[in-house]
């Protein structure tokens, strides 16, 4: 019997079984009117059907619009509007209430024959993922089949992933990293262990039971591993490394895991707009750098004030060009400030040394990076402003060793309102990871004459170092 290509709970799927499921979903979607050029919303938990539905949409020449299963109706409604997706696939009652949805909990008949066998147009949209912007609601990041293919090659080569590897996927596949892990493993024929959710003991047991060779971790997972009282009792000897992504490496956490298990970390750097920017070499990773640019990615550092390139070692904004660069944002007006003469402006501040190592030092954008996600302050502020007791508000992030940053909301009140009441108001409209963990009541919100919030002042008043 053929070896399993995908494992979920106690179910195993060979590649031919996955292909048959893909064909089955493609037939169902085609019967619902999905054709080349369409955009299909996919809002699903971690499950094998997510994988099959993704490839089914691509088989029809349509684009996948990835929506986080944690999102609430306000966010999903916006995603459908900005992407112009008119049909959905998933297991979410929220999506089902807003658009016709092919339910992944309903059985589909596998088929040996594909609906459409021709290759999609390389320039056509393949996937749209959402990356929050400082203007409020999330922007859709468009990737063509060509740019996604380039990202797969970059990730494959950076990880040196082959058909001999076994990778465990815990992160949500609606996030660019989760999707990239899946499609890269499928491309090279590596075995995928897909987990419903993060469960530390289960994750560690699976490494031993399945002889996992590549594990991915964001900061909260890394801390959980380092803090496990019985970590030494798990056999992690099959791991080639653990990849650290989404947030800067916490040295003490990484060192603790390596000391207790012998497994090394490999930091990497990417974004929804360019999924793979840099990665540490596997034969000599270091924790103080995100690595070196992967082949095919061009990087330059420019002065924050003048926009002119700076010499090696000097800090500035990181700008990039690459075949894996997104096609652009939706809505289109978000593209104007995203590019500088063809270079993508990351908003990250850093420098490159003489040997090509990249060091991140700051962010020029106001995004809050928490639990591996980016949160736009304006999005949270727009919800708080709807509360009748909130006269004004401003949201900012403060450092947190576990999740990257905590979200804090400063509010000026015009009437009585409890902290829990304000947090709950956000929770009803937005995903849990976007909710403030703390409410700070202030007399007024510091602003420039233009109306721009002085978040630097709020952070200083909160006891945080000022942004550079």
Backbone torsions as a table, in degrees:
resi	resn	phi	psi	omega
1	UNK	NA	142.1	-179.5
2	UNK	-63.2	148.6	179.9
3	UNK	-71.5	148.3	179.6
4	UNK	-65.8	136.8	175.5
5	UNK	-96.7	-26.6	-177.6
6	UNK	-140.8	131.6	-179.6
7	UNK	-124.8	135.4	-179.1
8	UNK	-145.1	120.2	-172.2
9	UNK	53.3	-124.0	178.8
10	UNK	-103.1	14.8	179.6
11	UNK	-98.3	140.1	177.5
12	UNK	-124.3	140.6	-179.4
13	UNK	-126.5	127.5	172.1
14	UNK	-79.1	168.4	179.5
15	UNK	-63.0	-37.9	179.8
16	UNK	-67.0	-34.5	177.1
17	UNK	-68.1	-39.1	176.3
18	UNK	-63.1	-44.9	179.8
19	UNK	-60.1	-39.0	179.0
20	UNK	-65.8	-38.2	176.0
21	UNK	-65.7	-41.8	177.7
22	UNK	-57.2	-48.4	-180.0
23	UNK	-61.5	-38.5	178.9
24	UNK	-63.9	-45.7	178.1
25	UNK	-67.0	-35.6	177.9
26	UNK	-62.2	-40.0	178.3
27	UNK	-65.1	-42.2	179.7
28	UNK	-64.1	-44.1	-180.0
29	UNK	-66.7	-38.8	178.0
30	UNK	-62.3	-39.0	178.7
31	UNK	-66.2	-23.3	177.3
32	UNK	-91.2	8.2	173.7
33	UNK	95.4	5.1	179.3
34	UNK	-75.2	129.0	180.0
35	UNK	-142.1	178.8	-177.8
36	UNK	-56.0	135.8	179.0
37	UNK	92.8	-12.1	178.8
38	UNK	-74.9	161.7	173.3
39	UNK	-119.5	126.8	-174.7
40	UNK	-118.1	121.8	178.5
41	UNK	-73.9	132.7	177.4
42	UNK	-123.2	110.9	-177.4
43	UNK	-127.0	99.2	-170.1
44	UNK	-144.8	151.7	170.0
45	UNK	-72.8	172.7	175.8
46	UNK	-67.4	115.4	-178.6
47	UNK	-165.8	158.2	-179.0
48	UNK	-60.4	-32.6	-179.3
49	UNK	-62.8	-28.1	174.7
50	UNK	-59.2	-46.4	-178.7
51	UNK	-62.5	-47.7	-178.3
52	UNK	-63.7	-40.9	-179.0
53	UNK	-66.1	-38.7	178.5
54	UNK	-59.1	-49.9	-178.8
55	UNK	-70.2	-27.9	177.3
56	UNK	-67.0	-42.1	178.4
57	UNK	-61.9	-43.2	178.6
58	UNK	-65.7	-36.4	179.7
59	UNK	-59.7	-32.2	-179.7
60	UNK	-84.0	-1.9	-178.5
61	UNK	80.2	15.0	179.1
62	UNK	-97.3	172.1	-179.2
63	UNK	-108.6	144.1	178.1
64	UNK	-91.3	126.2	174.9
65	UNK	-104.7	105.0	-173.9
66	UNK	-83.5	123.5	-179.9
67	UNK	-121.5	130.2	-178.7
68	UNK	-62.4	132.8	177.1
69	UNK	-67.4	-10.0	178.1
70	UNK	-84.8	-11.0	-174.8
71	UNK	-72.0	150.9	177.6
72	UNK	-97.9	177.9	-172.8
73	UNK	-58.5	-39.3	-179.5
74	UNK	-59.4	-44.5	-178.1
75	UNK	-70.3	-41.7	-178.8
76	UNK	-67.2	-41.0	178.2
77	UNK	-59.3	-41.9	177.7
78	UNK	-64.1	-43.8	-178.4
79	UNK	-61.6	-41.5	179.0
80	UNK	-65.6	-39.4	-178.3
81	UNK	-68.6	-47.0	-175.0
82	UNK	-71.3	-31.1	-179.5
83	UNK	-89.1	-16.2	-176.3
84	UNK	61.6	31.2	173.8
85	UNK	-77.8	129.6	-176.7
86	UNK	-110.7	-4.2	178.7
87	UNK	-141.5	152.4	-177.3
88	UNK	-131.1	164.9	173.1
89	UNK	-134.7	139.1	177.0
90	UNK	161.6	-163.0	178.6
91	UNK	-131.5	25.4	-174.7
92	UNK	-103.3	122.5	174.6
93	UNK	-64.1	-25.8	177.8
94	UNK	-65.2	-49.4	179.2
95	UNK	-63.6	-40.9	-178.8
96	UNK	-62.0	-27.7	-179.6
97	UNK	-80.4	-12.3	-174.2
98	UNK	-114.6	-15.9	-178.4
99	UNK	-157.1	155.7	172.1
100	UNK	-57.2	130.8	-173.8
101	UNK	-132.7	129.7	170.0
102	UNK	-78.8	114.1	-172.0
103	UNK	-80.0	120.2	-179.9
104	UNK	-70.4	-12.6	175.8
105	UNK	-81.2	-12.9	176.4
106	UNK	-87.9	138.1	-178.3
107	UNK	-65.5	149.1	176.0
108	UNK	-123.2	146.9	-178.4
109	UNK	-86.7	114.8	177.7
110	UNK	-60.5	151.1	-179.0
111	UNK	-135.9	139.3	179.4
112	UNK	-76.8	-17.1	-174.4
113	UNK	-112.7	132.8	176.5
114	UNK	-69.9	154.1	177.2
115	UNK	-74.7	-37.0	-175.4
116	UNK	-140.4	121.8	-173.9
117	UNK	-102.4	-11.1	-178.4
118	UNK	-75.1	150.7	178.9
119	UNK	-71.7	143.0	179.2
120	UNK	-69.9	159.0	175.8
121	UNK	-61.4	123.4	-178.1
122	UNK	-57.9	-28.0	-178.2
123	UNK	-89.1	-6.8	-179.8
124	UNK	-75.2	153.4	177.3
125	UNK	-60.5	134.9	174.1
126	UNK	-106.1	-45.6	-176.1
127	UNK	-148.3	143.3	172.0
128	UNK	-119.2	122.3	175.4
129	UNK	-116.7	160.7	-174.4
130	UNK	-107.7	131.0	178.9
131	UNK	-128.8	118.1	-175.1
132	UNK	-62.3	147.1	177.6
133	UNK	-118.3	162.6	-176.8
134	UNK	-71.0	-8.4	179.5
135	UNK	-87.6	-3.2	176.6
136	UNK	133.3	-113.8	-173.9
137	UNK	-64.6	154.6	-174.5
138	UNK	-60.2	148.0	174.8
139	UNK	-96.0	149.1	174.5
140	UNK	-89.8	127.4	177.1
141	UNK	-97.8	117.6	-176.5
142	UNK	-93.5	126.2	172.9
143	UNK	-118.7	130.1	175.8
144	UNK	-80.6	171.0	174.9
145	UNK	-62.4	-33.9	179.5
146	UNK	-67.3	-46.5	-178.0
147	UNK	-69.5	-36.6	177.7
148	UNK	-66.0	-40.0	178.5
149	UNK	-62.2	-41.1	178.6
150	UNK	-62.9	-39.6	179.0
151	UNK	-65.0	-39.0	177.7
152	UNK	-61.3	-44.5	179.1
153	UNK	-63.5	-42.3	178.8
154	UNK	-61.1	-43.5	-177.9
155	UNK	-70.3	-41.9	177.4
156	UNK	-57.3	-47.5	-177.0
157	UNK	-72.1	-37.5	179.8
158	UNK	-64.7	-41.0	-179.5
159	UNK	-85.0	-11.7	-172.9
160	UNK	53.7	44.6	-177.2
161	UNK	-80.8	135.0	178.2
162	UNK	-133.8	-179.9	178.9
163	UNK	-66.0	-14.2	178.5
164	UNK	-81.2	-10.7	-176.0
165	UNK	-83.1	156.9	173.2
166	UNK	-131.1	122.3	-175.0
167	UNK	-119.0	139.7	176.7
168	UNK	-104.0	128.9	-177.9
169	UNK	-113.9	112.2	179.0
170	UNK	-110.6	-31.3	-177.5
171	UNK	-67.4	149.7	-177.2
172	UNK	-60.9	131.4	178.9
173	UNK	-71.7	-7.9	174.6
174	UNK	-75.4	-12.7	176.0
175	UNK	-91.3	147.8	-174.5
176	UNK	-58.5	-34.9	-179.1
177	UNK	-68.3	-43.6	179.4
178	UNK	-62.3	-44.7	178.5
179	UNK	-62.8	-44.2	-177.4
180	UNK	-63.0	-39.2	177.4
181	UNK	-60.2	-43.7	-177.7
182	UNK	-67.1	-51.4	-174.3
183	UNK	-70.4	-30.3	176.6
184	UNK	-68.9	-44.1	177.7
185	UNK	-62.2	-41.3	177.6
186	UNK	-63.5	-37.3	-177.5
187	UNK	-65.4	-40.3	-176.5
188	UNK	-92.8	-9.2	-178.9
189	UNK	85.6	19.5	176.1
190	UNK	-74.8	155.2	180.0
191	UNK	-84.2	134.2	-178.2
192	UNK	-109.4	127.2	168.6
193	UNK	-103.8	108.8	-178.3
194	UNK	-98.6	125.8	-179.0
195	UNK	-105.8	146.8	179.1
196	UNK	-61.5	-43.6	-175.1
197	UNK	-159.8	173.1	178.1
198	UNK	-76.9	121.3	174.4
199	UNK	-136.7	111.1	-169.9
200	UNK	-59.1	-52.0	-178.8
201	UNK	-60.2	-40.9	179.6
202	UNK	-65.6	-43.1	178.8
203	UNK	-57.1	-45.9	-178.4
204	UNK	-68.8	-37.6	178.3
205	UNK	-65.9	-40.3	-179.1
206	UNK	-62.6	-36.7	178.1
207	UNK	-57.1	-44.5	-179.4
208	UNK	-71.7	-47.1	-175.2
209	UNK	-67.7	-41.5	-176.1
210	UNK	-96.0	-1.5	-177.2
211	UNK	53.5	53.4	179.0
212	UNK	-63.2	137.4	-179.9
213	UNK	-105.7	-25.7	-179.6
214	UNK	-129.0	123.4	177.2
215	UNK	-120.7	141.6	177.9
216	UNK	-109.2	143.5	178.9
217	UNK	-146.5	140.3	167.0
218	UNK	-104.4	174.4	-169.9
219	UNK	-53.1	-47.3	-179.1
220	UNK	-62.4	-37.0	177.9
221	UNK	-67.6	-41.8	179.0
222	UNK	-60.4	-44.0	179.5
223	UNK	-64.2	-40.8	179.1
224	UNK	-62.1	-41.0	178.4
225	UNK	-63.8	-46.7	-178.3
226	UNK	-62.5	-30.6	-175.1
227	UNK	-90.9	-5.1	-177.2
228	UNK	-64.1	122.3	-175.4
229	UNK	-66.0	-22.9	-177.2
230	UNK	-116.5	30.9	-175.8
231	UNK	-55.8	-37.7	-177.0
232	UNK	-66.0	-15.8	-178.4
233	UNK	-82.0	-9.6	179.8
234	UNK	-95.0	137.6	179.1
235	UNK	-85.7	103.9	-179.7
236	UNK	-107.9	18.5	-172.6
237	UNK	-67.1	-17.6	-179.9
238	UNK	-76.0	-18.2	-176.3
239	UNK	-68.9	130.6	171.4
240	UNK	-77.6	-36.3	179.4
241	UNK	-173.1	170.2	168.5
242	UNK	-115.9	126.7	179.1
243	UNK	-83.9	132.3	176.5
244	UNK	-108.3	121.2	179.8
245	UNK	-137.7	176.3	173.9
246	UNK	79.4	-38.9	178.8
247	UNK	-135.3	160.0	176.7
248	UNK	-59.8	148.2	-179.5
249	UNK	-65.6	134.8	170.5
250	UNK	-93.1	107.4	-170.8
251	UNK	-55.8	-44.8	-175.4
252	UNK	-63.1	-37.2	179.7
253	UNK	-69.0	-48.6	-179.5
254	UNK	-61.9	-43.5	-179.8
255	UNK	-62.9	-37.8	179.9
256	UNK	-63.9	-44.9	179.8
257	UNK	-63.4	-45.1	-179.8
258	UNK	-63.1	-42.3	179.4
259	UNK	-63.1	-38.9	-175.3
260	UNK	-84.0	-22.4	-174.8
261	UNK	-123.0	-20.7	-175.3
262	UNK	83.8	-0.4	-177.9
263	UNK	-89.2	132.3	-179.7
264	UNK	-91.4	158.6	177.9
265	UNK	-101.9	149.1	175.3
266	UNK	-126.9	100.9	178.2
267	UNK	-71.3	145.9	176.7
268	UNK	-138.9	168.2	-174.4
269	UNK	-140.7	125.5	178.6
270	UNK	-155.4	-179.2	179.7
271	UNK	-154.0	162.3	176.6
272	UNK	-57.5	-36.3	-175.8
273	UNK	-74.5	-35.4	173.5
274	UNK	-134.9	96.8	-169.0
275	UNK	-58.1	-35.0	-179.8
276	UNK	-126.5	109.9	179.6
277	UNK	-101.3	-52.1	-176.3
278	UNK	-147.5	157.2	177.8
279	UNK	-153.1	148.6	175.4
280	UNK	-73.1	144.3	173.7
281	UNK	-64.5	139.4	-175.9
282	UNK	-68.4	-24.7	-177.6
283	UNK	-90.7	2.6	178.1
284	UNK	-166.5	56.5	-178.4
285	UNK	-70.8	153.8	176.0
286	UNK	-136.3	150.1	-172.2
287	UNK	-89.0	-13.5	-176.1
288	UNK	-90.0	-2.7	-177.9
289	UNK	-133.7	149.7	175.5
290	UNK	-79.6	-2.5	176.5
291	UNK	111.2	-155.6	178.4
292	UNK	-119.0	153.8	-179.7
293	UNK	-57.6	140.8	176.2
294	UNK	-75.0	151.8	179.4
295	UNK	-55.2	131.4	-178.9
296	UNK	105.3	-15.1	178.3
297	UNK	-103.0	123.1	175.5
298	UNK	-97.7	136.4	-178.7
299	UNK	-129.1	139.6	171.3
300	UNK	-137.7	152.9	177.2
301	UNK	-111.2	128.3	-178.8
302	UNK	-122.1	151.6	178.7
303	UNK	-61.6	135.8	-176.1
304	UNK	-65.6	-25.9	-178.0
305	UNK	-95.2	-44.2	-174.2
306	UNK	-96.2	-22.3	-176.5
307	UNK	78.5	5.6	179.8
308	UNK	-86.5	144.2	177.8
309	UNK	-57.1	143.7	180.0
310	UNK	-110.6	160.8	179.5
311	UNK	-72.4	165.4	177.1
312	UNK	-54.5	137.8	178.2
313	UNK	90.5	-14.8	179.9
314	UNK	-91.3	138.8	-178.4
315	UNK	-79.1	155.3	177.2
316	UNK	178.8	-173.3	178.6
317	UNK	-76.8	138.1	176.9
318	UNK	-84.3	124.6	176.8
319	UNK	-123.9	150.3	-169.0
320	UNK	-139.0	152.0	166.8
321	UNK	-134.3	142.2	-178.8
322	UNK	-169.3	153.8	174.6
323	UNK	-66.3	-17.2	178.9
324	UNK	-90.2	3.8	-179.6
325	UNK	-66.4	140.0	178.6
326	UNK	-54.1	157.3	173.0
327	UNK	-69.5	-34.6	179.4
328	UNK	154.5	-179.2	-178.8
329	UNK	-96.7	157.8	161.4
330	UNK	-122.1	132.1	1.2
331	UNK	-68.7	152.4	-174.3
332	UNK	-58.5	-28.5	-176.8
333	UNK	-68.1	-9.8	176.9
334	UNK	-77.0	-10.9	-175.9
335	UNK	-78.2	-24.3	-172.4
336	UNK	-57.8	-47.4	-177.0
337	UNK	-87.5	-3.4	-176.5
338	UNK	-83.6	-16.3	-174.2
339	UNK	-128.0	149.6	176.3
340	UNK	-132.0	98.7	179.4
341	UNK	54.9	42.9	177.7
342	UNK	90.0	-9.1	178.2
343	UNK	-94.1	134.6	177.0
344	UNK	-79.1	128.9	-179.5
345	UNK	-89.9	109.8	-176.6
346	UNK	-73.8	-27.3	-172.4
347	UNK	81.3	-5.0	176.1
348	UNK	-86.6	145.5	178.9
349	UNK	-112.2	134.5	-179.7
350	UNK	-171.6	-167.5	178.3
351	UNK	-149.3	165.4	178.9
352	UNK	-122.7	133.2	-179.7
353	UNK	-88.3	-177.6	-174.8
354	UNK	-63.1	-23.7	-178.2
355	UNK	-96.9	6.0	176.4
356	UNK	89.3	5.3	177.8
357	UNK	-75.4	136.4	-177.4
358	UNK	-101.5	133.0	179.5
359	UNK	-123.9	124.2	176.7
360	UNK	-91.4	132.8	-177.2
361	UNK	-120.0	-21.7	-174.0
362	UNK	-171.0	179.0	172.4
363	UNK	-131.2	134.5	178.4
364	UNK	-85.6	-20.0	177.1
365	UNK	-80.7	166.4	-176.8
366	UNK	-96.7	9.5	-178.3
367	UNK	-60.0	145.3	173.5
368	UNK	-102.1	125.4	-178.5
369	UNK	-104.6	109.3	-175.4
370	UNK	-134.5	131.9	177.7
371	UNK	55.0	30.8	179.8
372	UNK	84.8	-0.5	178.7
373	UNK	-110.0	157.5	172.9
374	UNK	-104.7	132.9	-179.0
375	UNK	-121.2	129.9	177.6
376	UNK	-85.3	122.8	177.9
377	UNK	-53.5	-39.8	-176.6
378	UNK	-62.9	-30.1	179.6
379	UNK	-66.6	-43.2	178.5
380	UNK	-70.2	-39.7	179.7
381	UNK	-61.3	-38.2	-178.3
382	UNK	-63.1	-31.7	177.5
383	UNK	-75.2	-45.5	179.6
384	UNK	-59.8	-35.9	-178.9
385	UNK	-64.3	-19.6	-179.7
386	UNK	-80.1	-11.6	179.1
387	UNK	-75.2	131.7	-174.9
388	UNK	-62.8	-21.6	-178.4
389	UNK	-90.7	-5.3	-177.1
390	UNK	-95.4	112.3	177.3
391	UNK	-81.9	-36.6	179.4
392	UNK	-159.7	159.8	-179.8
393	UNK	-160.0	161.7	174.3
394	UNK	-152.2	139.6	-176.6
395	UNK	-114.8	139.4	179.3
396	UNK	-148.7	166.2	-179.8
397	UNK	-107.5	146.1	174.5
398	UNK	-124.1	146.4	-175.5
399	UNK	-59.3	140.9	176.2
400	UNK	-141.4	125.0	-173.8
401	UNK	-67.7	-18.8	-176.5
402	UNK	-93.9	-49.5	-171.5
403	UNK	-109.3	4.4	-179.1
404	UNK	97.2	-68.2	176.0
405	UNK	-144.7	145.1	171.2
406	UNK	-95.5	149.0	178.7
407	UNK	-93.9	125.4	178.6
408	UNK	-119.7	135.9	177.9
409	UNK	-114.3	121.1	172.3
410	UNK	-92.7	128.5	-177.1
411	UNK	-129.7	138.8	169.5
412	UNK	-103.8	122.3	-171.7
413	UNK	-100.4	145.8	173.5
414	UNK	-107.8	-1.5	180.0
415	UNK	-165.4	177.0	-177.4
416	UNK	-70.6	138.9	176.3
417	UNK	-161.6	125.3	178.4
418	UNK	-77.1	152.2	179.0
419	UNK	-55.3	-47.2	-178.2
420	UNK	-61.0	-34.2	-180.0
421	UNK	-65.0	-40.9	-179.9
422	UNK	-70.1	-41.7	178.4
423	UNK	-63.2	-41.3	179.5
424	UNK	-64.5	-34.3	178.3
425	UNK	-60.8	-37.7	177.1
426	UNK	-71.9	-42.4	-177.3
427	UNK	-61.1	-29.2	179.6
428	UNK	-72.9	-21.3	-174.5
429	UNK	-110.6	-28.9	-173.0
430	UNK	-125.9	165.1	178.5
431	UNK	-60.5	152.7	-175.5
432	UNK	-56.8	-38.6	-176.8
433	UNK	-68.6	-11.3	178.7
434	UNK	-93.4	-3.3	-176.1
435	UNK	-78.4	139.6	174.9
436	UNK	-62.8	143.1	173.6
437	UNK	-93.5	-10.6	-176.8
438	UNK	-151.7	140.0	174.5
439	UNK	-112.7	128.6	177.4
440	UNK	-116.5	118.5	179.6
441	UNK	-86.3	127.2	-178.8
442	UNK	-126.9	161.9	177.9
443	UNK	-70.6	-40.4	177.0
444	UNK	-156.8	161.3	179.7
445	UNK	-91.0	122.6	179.7
446	UNK	-67.8	127.8	-178.4
447	UNK	-139.5	155.3	170.1
448	UNK	-76.0	164.7	176.5
449	UNK	-55.4	-28.2	179.1
450	UNK	-73.0	-12.5	-177.9
451	UNK	100.9	-8.7	-179.8
452	UNK	-65.0	131.7	-179.6
453	UNK	-70.4	135.0	175.7
454	UNK	-89.4	78.5	-178.7
455	UNK	-63.5	-28.4	177.7
456	UNK	-58.0	-42.7	179.9
457	UNK	-65.7	-42.7	179.1
458	UNK	-61.3	-41.7	179.1
459	UNK	-65.8	-42.5	178.8
460	UNK	-62.1	-42.6	178.8
461	UNK	-64.8	-24.9	178.9
462	UNK	-86.1	-2.6	178.7
463	UNK	91.0	15.4	178.8
464	UNK	-99.4	151.7	175.9
465	UNK	-62.6	144.7	178.7
466	UNK	-67.9	147.7	174.2
467	UNK	-64.7	143.2	178.6
468	UNK	-73.8	NA	NA
